[in-house]
Amino acid sequence: MLYAMREQEVLKSIKHTNLMTFLGQYKDKESAEQGSWLVAKLYGPDLEKLISSEGEMTEAETAIIVEQIVEGTAYMHKKSIIHR
């Protein structure tokens, strides 16, 4: 339970355009022993869908995506958060 509370606090603290937005936590009585659900808002397609729908990407398109990933990761690292 303590781990879930810590995770929730970390997610609440993340405010970056290239990272998901935490909306809240939901836990129902039937699944109480299995844990709870974290609810987040994601914008746009995920990377796998983007690549499969667009086909082969150009070097410039790839560079933009890599830059966004690096920016989001750097933001988390500045906040002492490690992606897992």
Phi and psi restraints in degrees (range 20) as a CNS / XPLOR table:
assign (resid 1 and name C) (resid 2 and name N)
       (resid 2 and name CA) (resid 2 and name C) 1.0 -61.0 20.0 2
assign (resid 2 and name N) (resid 2 and name CA)
       (resid 2 and name C) (resid 3 and name N) 1.0 -39.8 20.0 2
assign (resid 2 and name C) (resid 3 and name N)
       (resid 3 and name CA) (resid 3 and name C) 1.0 -61.0 20.0 2
assign (resid 3 and name N) (resid 3 and name CA)
       (resid 3 and name C) (resid 4 and name N) 1.0 -44.1 20.0 2
assign (resid 3 and name C) (resid 4 and name N)
       (resid 4 and name CA) (resid 4 and name C) 1.0 -63.2 20.0 2
assign (resid 4 and name N) (resid 4 and name CA)
       (resid 4 and name C) (resid 5 and name N) 1.0 -38.7 20.0 2
assign (resid 4 and name C) (resid 5 and name N)
       (resid 5 and name CA) (resid 5 and name C) 1.0 -66.9 20.0 2
assign (resid 5 and name N) (resid 5 and name CA)
       (resid 5 and name C) (resid 6 and name N) 1.0 -40.4 20.0 2
assign (resid 5 and name C) (resid 6 and name N)
       (resid 6 and name CA) (resid 6 and name C) 1.0 -64.7 20.0 2
assign (resid 6 and name N) (resid 6 and name CA)
       (resid 6 and name C) (resid 7 and name N) 1.0 -44.2 20.0 2
assign (resid 6 and name C) (resid 7 and name N)
       (resid 7 and name CA) (resid 7 and name C) 1.0 -59.1 20.0 2
assign (resid 7 and name N) (resid 7 and name CA)
       (resid 7 and name C) (resid 8 and name N) 1.0 -42.6 20.0 2
assign (resid 7 and name C) (resid 8 and name N)
       (resid 8 and name CA) (resid 8 and name C) 1.0 -63.1 20.0 2
assign (resid 8 and name N) (resid 8 and name CA)
       (resid 8 and name C) (resid 9 and name N) 1.0 -43.0 20.0 2
assign (resid 8 and name C) (resid 9 and name N)
       (resid 9 and name CA) (resid 9 and name C) 1.0 -64.4 20.0 2
assign (resid 9 and name N) (resid 9 and name CA)
       (resid 9 and name C) (resid 10 and name N) 1.0 -39.9 20.0 2
assign (resid 9 and name C) (resid 10 and name N)
       (resid 10 and name CA) (resid 10 and name C) 1.0 -63.0 20.0 2
assign (resid 10 and name N) (resid 10 and name CA)
       (resid 10 and name C) (resid 11 and name N) 1.0 -47.7 20.0 2
assign (resid 10 and name C) (resid 11 and name N)
       (resid 11 and name CA) (resid 11 and name C) 1.0 -62.7 20.0 2
assign (resid 11 and name N) (resid 11 and name CA)
       (resid 11 and name C) (resid 12 and name N) 1.0 -36.7 20.0 2
assign (resid 11 and name C) (resid 12 and name N)
       (resid 12 and name CA) (resid 12 and name C) 1.0 -64.5 20.0 2
assign (resid 12 and name N) (resid 12 and name CA)
       (resid 12 and name C) (resid 13 and name N) 1.0 -30.2 20.0 2
assign (resid 12 and name C) (resid 13 and name N)
       (resid 13 and name CA) (resid 13 and name C) 1.0 -80.8 20.0 2
assign (resid 13 and name N) (resid 13 and name CA)
       (resid 13 and name C) (resid 14 and name N) 1.0 -11.6 20.0 2
assign (resid 13 and name C) (resid 14 and name N)
       (resid 14 and name CA) (resid 14 and name C) 1.0 -84.1 20.0 2
assign (resid 14 and name N) (resid 14 and name CA)
       (resid 14 and name C) (resid 15 and name N) 1.0 119.1 20.0 2
assign (resid 14 and name C) (resid 15 and name N)
       (resid 15 and name CA) (resid 15 and name C) 1.0 -134.3 20.0 2
assign (resid 15 and name N) (resid 15 and name CA)
       (resid 15 and name C) (resid 16 and name N) 1.0 90.5 20.0 2
assign (resid 15 and name C) (resid 16 and name N)
       (resid 16 and name CA) (resid 16 and name C) 1.0 -149.4 20.0 2
assign (resid 16 and name N) (resid 16 and name CA)
       (resid 16 and name C) (resid 17 and name N) 1.0 141.5 20.0 2
assign (resid 16 and name C) (resid 17 and name N)
       (resid 17 and name CA) (resid 17 and name C) 1.0 -65.3 20.0 2
assign (resid 17 and name N) (resid 17 and name CA)
       (resid 17 and name C) (resid 18 and name N) 1.0 -23.0 20.0 2
assign (resid 17 and name C) (resid 18 and name N)
       (resid 18 and name CA) (resid 18 and name C) 1.0 -98.8 20.0 2
assign (resid 18 and name N) (resid 18 and name CA)
       (resid 18 and name C) (resid 19 and name N) 1.0 11.7 20.0 2
assign (resid 18 and name C) (resid 19 and name N)
       (resid 19 and name CA) (resid 19 and name C) 1.0 -127.2 20.0 2
assign (resid 19 and name N) (resid 19 and name CA)
       (resid 19 and name C) (resid 20 and name N) 1.0 155.5 20.0 2
assign (resid 19 and name C) (resid 20 and name N)
       (resid 20 and name CA) (resid 20 and name C) 1.0 -65.2 20.0 2
assign (resid 20 and name N) (resid 20 and name CA)
       (resid 20 and name C) (resid 21 and name N) 1.0 156.4 20.0 2
assign (resid 20 and name C) (resid 21 and name N)
       (resid 21 and name CA) (resid 21 and name C) 1.0 -105.3 20.0 2
assign (resid 21 and name N) (resid 21 and name CA)
       (resid 21 and name C) (resid 22 and name N) 1.0 123.9 20.0 2
assign (resid 21 and name C) (resid 22 and name N)
       (resid 22 and name CA) (resid 22 and name C) 1.0 -77.4 20.0 2
assign (resid 22 and name N) (resid 22 and name CA)
       (resid 22 and name C) (resid 23 and name N) 1.0 128.7 20.0 2
assign (resid 22 and name C) (resid 23 and name N)
       (resid 23 and name CA) (resid 23 and name C) 1.0 -105.3 20.0 2
assign (resid 23 and name N) (resid 23 and name CA)
       (resid 23 and name C) (resid 24 and name N) 1.0 -32.0 20.0 2
assign (resid 23 and name C) (resid 24 and name N)
       (resid 24 and name CA) (resid 24 and name C) 1.0 165.0 20.0 2
assign (resid 24 and name N) (resid 24 and name CA)
       (resid 24 and name C) (resid 25 and name N) 1.0 -173.5 20.0 2
assign (resid 24 and name C) (resid 25 and name N)
       (resid 25 and name CA) (resid 25 and name C) 1.0 -129.0 20.0 2
assign (resid 25 and name N) (resid 25 and name CA)
       (resid 25 and name C) (resid 26 and name N) 1.0 141.1 20.0 2
assign (resid 25 and name C) (resid 26 and name N)
       (resid 26 and name CA) (resid 26 and name C) 1.0 -129.4 20.0 2
assign (resid 26 and name N) (resid 26 and name CA)
       (resid 26 and name C) (resid 27 and name N) 1.0 135.6 20.0 2
assign (resid 26 and name C) (resid 27 and name N)
       (resid 27 and name CA) (resid 27 and name C) 1.0 -141.9 20.0 2
assign (resid 27 and name N) (resid 27 and name CA)
       (resid 27 and name C) (resid 28 and name N) 1.0 123.0 20.0 2
assign (resid 27 and name C) (resid 28 and name N)
       (resid 28 and name CA) (resid 28 and name C) 1.0 -105.0 20.0 2
assign (resid 28 and name N) (resid 28 and name CA)
       (resid 28 and name C) (resid 29 and name N) 1.0 163.5 20.0 2
assign (resid 28 and name C) (resid 29 and name N)
       (resid 29 and name CA) (resid 29 and name C) 1.0 -65.0 20.0 2
assign (resid 29 and name N) (resid 29 and name CA)
       (resid 29 and name C) (resid 30 and name N) 1.0 -34.9 20.0 2
assign (resid 29 and name C) (resid 30 and name N)
       (resid 30 and name CA) (resid 30 and name C) 1.0 -67.4 20.0 2
assign (resid 30 and name N) (resid 30 and name CA)
       (resid 30 and name C) (resid 31 and name N) 1.0 -34.2 20.0 2
assign (resid 30 and name C) (resid 31 and name N)
       (resid 31 and name CA) (resid 31 and name C) 1.0 -106.2 20.0 2
assign (resid 31 and name N) (resid 31 and name CA)
       (resid 31 and name C) (resid 32 and name N) 1.0 17.9 20.0 2
assign (resid 31 and name C) (resid 32 and name N)
       (resid 32 and name CA) (resid 32 and name C) 1.0 -57.3 20.0 2
assign (resid 32 and name N) (resid 32 and name CA)
       (resid 32 and name C) (resid 33 and name N) 1.0 -38.8 20.0 2
assign (resid 32 and name C) (resid 33 and name N)
       (resid 33 and name CA) (resid 33 and name C) 1.0 -74.4 20.0 2
assign (resid 33 and name N) (resid 33 and name CA)
       (resid 33 and name C) (resid 34 and name N) 1.0 -15.6 20.0 2
assign (resid 33 and name C) (resid 34 and name N)
       (resid 34 and name CA) (resid 34 and name C) 1.0 -94.3 20.0 2
assign (resid 34 and name N) (resid 34 and name CA)
       (resid 34 and name C) (resid 35 and name N) 1.0 -6.8 20.0 2
assign (resid 34 and name C) (resid 35 and name N)
       (resid 35 and name CA) (resid 35 and name C) 1.0 113.0 20.0 2
assign (resid 35 and name N) (resid 35 and name CA)
       (resid 35 and name C) (resid 36 and name N) 1.0 -157.8 20.0 2
assign (resid 35 and name C) (resid 36 and name N)
       (resid 36 and name CA) (resid 36 and name C) 1.0 -134.9 20.0 2
assign (resid 36 and name N) (resid 36 and name CA)
       (resid 36 and name C) (resid 37 and name N) 1.0 170.6 20.0 2
assign (resid 36 and name C) (resid 37 and name N)
       (resid 37 and name CA) (resid 37 and name C) 1.0 -103.9 20.0 2
assign (resid 37 and name N) (resid 37 and name CA)
       (resid 37 and name C) (resid 38 and name N) 1.0 132.5 20.0 2
assign (resid 37 and name C) (resid 38 and name N)
       (resid 38 and name CA) (resid 38 and name C) 1.0 -97.1 20.0 2
assign (resid 38 and name N) (resid 38 and name CA)
       (resid 38 and name C) (resid 39 and name N) 1.0 133.0 20.0 2
assign (resid 38 and name C) (resid 39 and name N)
       (resid 39 and name CA) (resid 39 and name C) 1.0 -109.4 20.0 2
assign (resid 39 and name N) (resid 39 and name CA)
       (resid 39 and name C) (resid 40 and name N) 1.0 127.5 20.0 2
assign (resid 39 and name C) (resid 40 and name N)
       (resid 40 and name CA) (resid 40 and name C) 1.0 -136.2 20.0 2
assign (resid 40 and name N) (resid 40 and name CA)
       (resid 40 and name C) (resid 41 and name N) 1.0 157.1 20.0 2
assign (resid 40 and name C) (resid 41 and name N)
       (resid 41 and name CA) (resid 41 and name C) 1.0 -107.5 20.0 2
assign (resid 41 and name N) (resid 41 and name CA)
       (resid 41 and name C) (resid 42 and name N) 1.0 127.4 20.0 2
assign (resid 41 and name C) (resid 42 and name N)
       (resid 42 and name CA) (resid 42 and name C) 1.0 -117.5 20.0 2
assign (resid 42 and name N) (resid 42 and name CA)
       (resid 42 and name C) (resid 43 and name N) 1.0 140.7 20.0 2
assign (resid 42 and name C) (resid 43 and name N)
       (resid 43 and name CA) (resid 43 and name C) 1.0 -108.5 20.0 2
assign (resid 43 and name N) (resid 43 and name CA)
       (resid 43 and name C) (resid 44 and name N) 1.0 134.9 20.0 2
assign (resid 43 and name C) (resid 44 and name N)
       (resid 44 and name CA) (resid 44 and name C) 1.0 78.1 20.0 2
assign (resid 44 and name N) (resid 44 and name CA)
       (resid 44 and name C) (resid 45 and name N) 1.0 178.1 20.0 2
assign (resid 44 and name C) (resid 45 and name N)
       (resid 45 and name CA) (resid 45 and name C) 1.0 -75.0 20.0 2
assign (resid 45 and name N) (resid 45 and name CA)
       (resid 45 and name C) (resid 46 and name N) 1.0 157.1 20.0 2
assign (resid 45 and name C) (resid 46 and name N)
       (resid 46 and name CA) (resid 46 and name C) 1.0 -76.1 20.0 2
assign (resid 46 and name N) (resid 46 and name CA)
       (resid 46 and name C) (resid 47 and name N) 1.0 168.6 20.0 2
assign (resid 46 and name C) (resid 47 and name N)
       (resid 47 and name CA) (resid 47 and name C) 1.0 -61.4 20.0 2
assign (resid 47 and name N) (resid 47 and name CA)
       (resid 47 and name C) (resid 48 and name N) 1.0 -40.3 20.0 2
assign (resid 47 and name C) (resid 48 and name N)
       (resid 48 and name CA) (resid 48 and name C) 1.0 -61.5 20.0 2
assign (resid 48 and name N) (resid 48 and name CA)
       (resid 48 and name C) (resid 49 and name N) 1.0 -44.8 20.0 2
assign (resid 48 and name C) (resid 49 and name N)
       (resid 49 and name CA) (resid 49 and name C) 1.0 -66.2 20.0 2
assign (resid 49 and name N) (resid 49 and name CA)
       (resid 49 and name C) (resid 50 and name N) 1.0 -38.4 20.0 2
assign (resid 49 and name C) (resid 50 and name N)
       (resid 50 and name CA) (resid 50 and name C) 1.0 -62.2 20.0 2
assign (resid 50 and name N) (resid 50 and name CA)
       (resid 50 and name C) (resid 51 and name N) 1.0 -46.0 20.0 2
assign (resid 50 and name C) (resid 51 and name N)
       (resid 51 and name CA) (resid 51 and name C) 1.0 -67.5 20.0 2
assign (resid 51 and name N) (resid 51 and name CA)
       (resid 51 and name C) (resid 52 and name N) 1.0 -43.4 20.0 2
assign (resid 51 and name C) (resid 52 and name N)
       (resid 52 and name CA) (resid 52 and name C) 1.0 -68.7 20.0 2
assign (resid 52 and name N) (resid 52 and name CA)
       (resid 52 and name C) (resid 53 and name N) 1.0 -31.7 20.0 2
assign (resid 52 and name C) (resid 53 and name N)
       (resid 53 and name CA) (resid 53 and name C) 1.0 -81.2 20.0 2
assign (resid 53 and name N) (resid 53 and name CA)
       (resid 53 and name C) (resid 54 and name N) 1.0 -31.8 20.0 2
assign (resid 53 and name C) (resid 54 and name N)
       (resid 54 and name CA) (resid 54 and name C) 1.0 -89.5 20.0 2
assign (resid 54 and name N) (resid 54 and name CA)
       (resid 54 and name C) (resid 55 and name N) 1.0 -16.1 20.0 2
assign (resid 54 and name C) (resid 55 and name N)
       (resid 55 and name CA) (resid 55 and name C) 1.0 76.9 20.0 2
assign (resid 55 and name N) (resid 55 and name CA)
       (resid 55 and name C) (resid 56 and name N) 1.0 -148.4 20.0 2
assign (resid 55 and name C) (resid 56 and name N)
       (resid 56 and name CA) (resid 56 and name C) 1.0 -67.6 20.0 2
assign (resid 56 and name N) (resid 56 and name CA)
       (resid 56 and name C) (resid 57 and name N) 1.0 133.6 20.0 2
assign (resid 56 and name C) (resid 57 and name N)
       (resid 57 and name CA) (resid 57 and name C) 1.0 -97.4 20.0 2
assign (resid 57 and name N) (resid 57 and name CA)
       (resid 57 and name C) (resid 58 and name N) 1.0 149.9 20.0 2
assign (resid 57 and name C) (resid 58 and name N)
       (resid 58 and name CA) (resid 58 and name C) 1.0 -76.3 20.0 2
assign (resid 58 and name N) (resid 58 and name CA)
       (resid 58 and name C) (resid 59 and name N) 1.0 166.6 20.0 2
assign (resid 58 and name C) (resid 59 and name N)
       (resid 59 and name CA) (resid 59 and name C) 1.0 -61.8 20.0 2
assign (resid 59 and name N) (resid 59 and name CA)
       (resid 59 and name C) (resid 60 and name N) 1.0 -38.9 20.0 2
assign (resid 59 and name C) (resid 60 and name N)
       (resid 60 and name CA) (resid 60 and name C) 1.0 -65.4 20.0 2
assign (resid 60 and name N) (resid 60 and name CA)
       (resid 60 and name C) (resid 61 and name N) 1.0 -42.3 20.0 2
assign (resid 60 and name C) (resid 61 and name N)
       (resid 61 and name CA) (resid 61 and name C) 1.0 -64.0 20.0 2
assign (resid 61 and name N) (resid 61 and name CA)
       (resid 61 and name C) (resid 62 and name N) 1.0 -42.3 20.0 2
assign (resid 61 and name C) (resid 62 and name N)
       (resid 62 and name CA) (resid 62 and name C) 1.0 -62.8 20.0 2
assign (resid 62 and name N) (resid 62 and name CA)
       (resid 62 and name C) (resid 63 and name N) 1.0 -41.6 20.0 2
assign (resid 62 and name C) (resid 63 and name N)
       (resid 63 and name CA) (resid 63 and name C) 1.0 -60.9 20.0 2
assign (resid 63 and name N) (resid 63 and name CA)
       (resid 63 and name C) (resid 64 and name N) 1.0 -38.6 20.0 2
assign (resid 63 and name C) (resid 64 and name N)
       (resid 64 and name CA) (resid 64 and name C) 1.0 -63.9 20.0 2
assign (resid 64 and name N) (resid 64 and name CA)
       (resid 64 and name C) (resid 65 and name N) 1.0 -45.0 20.0 2
assign (resid 64 and name C) (resid 65 and name N)
       (resid 65 and name CA) (resid 65 and name C) 1.0 -65.5 20.0 2
assign (resid 65 and name N) (resid 65 and name CA)
       (resid 65 and name C) (resid 66 and name N) 1.0 -44.6 20.0 2
assign (resid 65 and name C) (resid 66 and name N)
       (resid 66 and name CA) (resid 66 and name C) 1.0 -62.0 20.0 2
assign (resid 66 and name N) (resid 66 and name CA)
       (resid 66 and name C) (resid 67 and name N) 1.0 -41.0 20.0 2
assign (resid 66 and name C) (resid 67 and name N)
       (resid 67 and name CA) (resid 67 and name C) 1.0 -60.8 20.0 2
assign (resid 67 and name N) (resid 67 and name CA)
       (resid 67 and name C) (resid 68 and name N) 1.0 -42.3 20.0 2
assign (resid 67 and name C) (resid 68 and name N)
       (resid 68 and name CA) (resid 68 and name C) 1.0 -64.8 20.0 2
assign (resid 68 and name N) (resid 68 and name CA)
       (resid 68 and name C) (resid 69 and name N) 1.0 -39.9 20.0 2
assign (resid 68 and name C) (resid 69 and name N)
       (resid 69 and name CA) (resid 69 and name C) 1.0 -64.6 20.0 2
assign (resid 69 and name N) (resid 69 and name CA)
       (resid 69 and name C) (resid 70 and name N) 1.0 -45.0 20.0 2
assign (resid 69 and name C) (resid 70 and name N)
       (resid 70 and name CA) (resid 70 and name C) 1.0 -64.3 20.0 2
assign (resid 70 and name N) (resid 70 and name CA)
       (resid 70 and name C) (resid 71 and name N) 1.0 -41.2 20.0 2
assign (resid 70 and name C) (resid 71 and name N)
       (resid 71 and name CA) (resid 71 and name C) 1.0 -62.0 20.0 2
assign (resid 71 and name N) (resid 71 and name CA)
       (resid 71 and name C) (resid 72 and name N) 1.0 -45.1 20.0 2
assign (resid 71 and name C) (resid 72 and name N)
       (resid 72 and name CA) (resid 72 and name C) 1.0 -64.6 20.0 2
assign (resid 72 and name N) (resid 72 and name CA)
       (resid 72 and name C) (resid 73 and name N) 1.0 -42.1 20.0 2
assign (resid 72 and name C) (resid 73 and name N)
       (resid 73 and name CA) (resid 73 and name C) 1.0 -66.5 20.0 2
assign (resid 73 and name N) (resid 73 and name CA)
       (resid 73 and name C) (resid 74 and name N) 1.0 -42.4 20.0 2
assign (resid 73 and name C) (resid 74 and name N)
       (resid 74 and name CA) (resid 74 and name C) 1.0 -61.6 20.0 2
assign (resid 74 and name N) (resid 74 and name CA)
       (resid 74 and name C) (resid 75 and name N) 1.0 -40.5 20.0 2
assign (resid 74 and name C) (resid 75 and name N)
       (resid 75 and name CA) (resid 75 and name C) 1.0 -59.2 20.0 2
assign (resid 75 and name N) (resid 75 and name CA)
       (resid 75 and name C) (resid 76 and name N) 1.0 -46.6 20.0 2
assign (resid 75 and name C) (resid 76 and name N)
       (resid 76 and name CA) (resid 76 and name C) 1.0 -63.7 20.0 2
assign (resid 76 and name N) (resid 76 and name CA)
       (resid 76 and name C) (resid 77 and name N) 1.0 -42.4 20.0 2
assign (resid 76 and name C) (resid 77 and name N)
       (resid 77 and name CA) (resid 77 and name C) 1.0 -63.8 20.0 2
assign (resid 77 and name N) (resid 77 and name CA)
       (resid 77 and name C) (resid 78 and name N) 1.0 -36.6 20.0 2
assign (resid 77 and name C) (resid 78 and name N)
       (resid 78 and name CA) (resid 78 and name C) 1.0 -63.2 20.0 2
assign (resid 78 and name N) (resid 78 and name CA)
       (resid 78 and name C) (resid 79 and name N) 1.0 -28.0 20.0 2
assign (resid 78 and name C) (resid 79 and name N)
       (resid 79 and name CA) (resid 79 and name C) 1.0 -92.9 20.0 2
assign (resid 79 and name N) (resid 79 and name CA)
       (resid 79 and name C) (resid 80 and name N) 1.0 10.9 20.0 2
assign (resid 79 and name C) (resid 80 and name N)
       (resid 80 and name CA) (resid 80 and name C) 1.0 60.8 20.0 2
assign (resid 80 and name N) (resid 80 and name CA)
       (resid 80 and name C) (resid 81 and name N) 1.0 37.1 20.0 2
assign (resid 80 and name C) (resid 81 and name N)
       (resid 81 and name CA) (resid 81 and name C) 1.0 -110.6 20.0 2
assign (resid 81 and name N) (resid 81 and name CA)
       (resid 81 and name C) (resid 82 and name N) 1.0 129.5 20.0 2
assign (resid 81 and name C) (resid 82 and name N)
       (resid 82 and name CA) (resid 82 and name C) 1.0 -107.1 20.0 2
assign (resid 82 and name N) (resid 82 and name CA)
       (resid 82 and name C) (resid 83 and name N) 1.0 127.9 20.0 2
assign (resid 82 and name C) (resid 83 and name N)
       (resid 83 and name CA) (resid 83 and name C) 1.0 -69.2 20.0 2
assign (resid 83 and name N) (resid 83 and name CA)
       (resid 83 and name C) (resid 84 and name N) 1.0 139.3 20.0 2
